[in-house]
Each structure stands twice: as C-alpha cells, then as structure tokens.
C-alpha cells in the first residue's frame, strides 16, 4: 500500500512537472519569437548602415580618385608644354638657366601637394569610417545580449517556480533592449552614418579645392618660365 502511494505521488509529480514544462516551452517559444523579431530588426538596421556606408564611400572615392587622376594629367601636360617651350626657346642660356633653376623642385613640390590632399582625404574618411564601425560594434553587443535573454530565461526557470514571474522578468528584459535600441543605438548609428554622407558636402569640395590650388600653383610657375623666356628672347 505504501509502495502504491509513493508511486501515485511520483506520477502526480511527473504530471505536474510535465504540465509546467509544457507551459514554459510555450512561453519560451513566445519570448523567443519576440526576441527574434527585435533581433532581426537590429541586424537589418546594422546591414543597412554597412551597405549605405559602403555605397557612399565607393561613390565618394570614385569622385576623389577621378579628380586626382585629372590633376595628374593636367600637371603632366603643363610639364610637357613648359619643357617643350624651353627646348624651342631662342632665349640666352643664362636666362634659361635662371628661369628653370627651380623647375625640378616645383615638379616634386606639386606631387607632394597632391599627396597631401589625398592624405587629408584619407584621414577624414578613415576617422569617420572608424566611428561607424565603433558604433556598430557597440550595437552588436546589444544584439548579442538580446539573443541571450531566452537562454538566461531557461536557466532562471530552473531556479524560479512560477512561469508568470519569469514572464515578467524576461519580458521586461526584452522591452529594455528594444527601448535602448530605439532611444540610443539607432539614433547613434544614424548620426555616424550621416557624418559619412556629409563628406560629400564638406570633404569633397575641400579636397577638390586643395587639388585645384596645387595644379594652379604649378601652372603659374610654368607660365612664369614661359613669360621670362619670351621676354629674354626679344
């Protein structure tokens, strides 16, 4: 009889545990769905930021490289025209020597000037790109923590008797992560991404101006040589 009573208790306990487990599994699936929906929202946002940054930088670099290549072609044309003029000039050798004394230095100087322009662009692009990556890295931590909420919920269930209590705890954690994402993470990502887009309005004109000044200075020096030799040959 005693053995039968023990078996009955074990059976009842097993039934109660099975019901509790079924309830928790159902709830676990629910919170997993909620967490996954928010996680997908986060990851989608991260991907959009990466793609948008990549597309913007590709276009920006295309324009910067295009202008730099044009500048190099202009410099080469100025050099060829100036040296051809010197070679064909009838000015005295002393005049030619004085006029062209710093020509090699000027050629090197314009190359260095264009290199500084490129370096300035690279520094700003690298800095703002690093800001985006840092923001994404911090945001990724929040995404990972959100994924771990379901796992922690299962662990906590072993220590807490009531599914309702777990529901309140885990549900609040999910909501906290979502609130943090909408209030802090998403605006921060938008801010650093906007800084990338702003490069079109500030960096691009700045670098184009830098390149133009370098080419203009070199062209002016070439013109001075040509004018000097012209007057010497009169």
N, C-alpha and C positions, 0 to 999 in steps of 0.2 A: 504493500500500500504506500509506504514511504517512498519507495522507488518510483511508483506511478506518479506521485505528487511532484517529485523532483523533475520528472520528465515533462509533466504538464507545465511547470514553471519555465523550463527551458524552451518549450515550444512557444509559450506565450511571449517570452522574452525575445525569441527569434522573430516572431511575427511582428512585435513592436519595433524591433530594430530594422526589419525589412521595410516596414511602413515608413520609418524615419529616414531610412536611406533613400527610398523612392521619392519622398518629399524633397530631400536635399538634392538628389540628382535632377529633379525637375527644376528646382530653384537654381541649381548650378548652371544648367543649360540656359536659363533665363538671363542670369547675370553675365554668362559668357557671351551671349548674344549682344547684350547691351555694351559690354566692354569691347567686343569685336567691332561693333558699329562705330564706336568712337575711335578705336584704334585705326580703322580703315580711313576715317575722316582725317586723322592726324597724318597717316602715311601718304594719303593723297595730297594733302597740303604740302608735305615735305617734297614730294616728287614734283609738284607744280613749281615750287620755289627753285629746285635744281634745274628743271627744264627751262624755266623762264630766264634764270641767270645765264645758263649756257647759251641760249639763243641770243640774248642781249650782248654777251661778251663776244660771241662769234661775229656779230654784225659790227660791233664797235672796233674790234681788231681788224676786221676787213677794211674799214674806213681809214684807220690809223696806218695800217701797212700800205694801203693804196696811196695815201698822201706821201708817206715816206719814200716809196718807190718813185713816185713822180718827182719828188725833190731830188733824189739821187740822179735821175735822168736830167733834170734841169741843171744841176751842178756840173755834170759831165759835159753837157752841151756848152755851158759857159766856159768851162776849161778848154774844150776843143776850139771854140771860137776865139778865145783870147790868145791861145798859143798859136793858132793859125795866123792871127793878125800880127803877132810879134814876129813870126817867121817871115812874113811878107813885107814887114815894115822896112822903110828905107832910112829910118832914124839912125843916128850915130850909135855905135856900140856902147859908148859911155852912157848915153841916155837910156838905151835898152837895159843895161845892167842896173842902173839906178831904179828904173820903173818896175823891173821884175825881181828886185832883190828879195822881197818877202813873199814871192808867189808860192813857193813850196810850202811856206809856213801857213799861208792863207788856205791852201788846199787841205792841209792837215787840220787847220782850225775849223773849217766848215764841216768836215767829217766829225770832229769832236762835238761841235754844236748840235748836229743832228743826233748824235749818240746820246747827248744829254737830254734832248727832247724825248727820245724813246725811253730812256731810263726814268724820266719823270712820269711818263705814262704808266710804265710797268709798276712803279712803286705804288701809285694810287690804285691801279686795278688790283694788284696783289693785296693791298690793305683792305679794300672793300670786299674782295672775294673771301678773305680770311674772316671778316666779320660775319658773312653769311654762313660759312662753314661752322664757325663757333656757335652761332645761333641754332643751326640745325643739330649740332652735336648735343647742345643742352636740351633741345626739344625732343631728341631721340631718347634721352633718359626718361622723360615723362611718358613717352610711348611705351617703353620697356616696362616701366613701373605699372602702367595700366594693365599690361598683359599679365603681370604677376599677381594682380589682385585676385583673380579667380583661383590661382594656385594657393595663395595665402588663405583664401576663404575656405578651401577644402581642409587645409591644415588646422585652421581655427575651429572648424566644425567638430574636430575630434576633441577639442577642449571645452566647447560650449554646447549645452544641451539643447538649446532652442533655436530652431531654424529662423524664427522671427527675429531673434537677436542678431544672428548672422546677417539676415536680410538688411537690417538697419545699418550694421557696420559696413558691409561690403557695398551696399547701395550708396551710402554716403561717400565712401572712398571713390567710387566711380564718378559720382557727381562732382566731387572736389577736383578730380583730374580734368574733367570736361570744363569746369569753370575756370581752372587755371589756364587751360589751353586757349579758351576764348578771350580771357582777360589779359593774359600776359604773353603766352607763347606766340599766338597768331599775330597780334599787333607787332611784336618784336620782329618776327620774320618778315612782315610786310615792310617794316621800317628799313631793315638792312637790304631787302631786295630793291626798295625804291632808291636806295643810295646807288645801286648798280645802274638803274635806269637813268638816274640823274647825271651819270658820266657823259651821256650824250649831250647834255645841255651845258656842262661846265668843263669837263676834261677834254672833250673832242675839240672845241674851239680853242682852248688853251694850248693844246699840242699843235694844232694847225698853225696858230699864230707863232709859236716857237719855231716851227719848221720854216714858215714863211720868212721870218726875220733872219734865220741863218742863211737861207738862199739869197735873200735880198742883199745882205751884207757882202756875200761873196760876189754877187753880180756887180755891186757898186765898186768893189775893188778891181774887178776885171775891167769895168768901164774907165776907171781912173788910169789904168795901164794903157788902154787904147787911146784915151784922150791925150795922155802925156806923149805917147809916141807920135801921135798925129801932129801935135804942135812942134815936136822935135824935128820932124821931117819936113817942116815948111821952110 
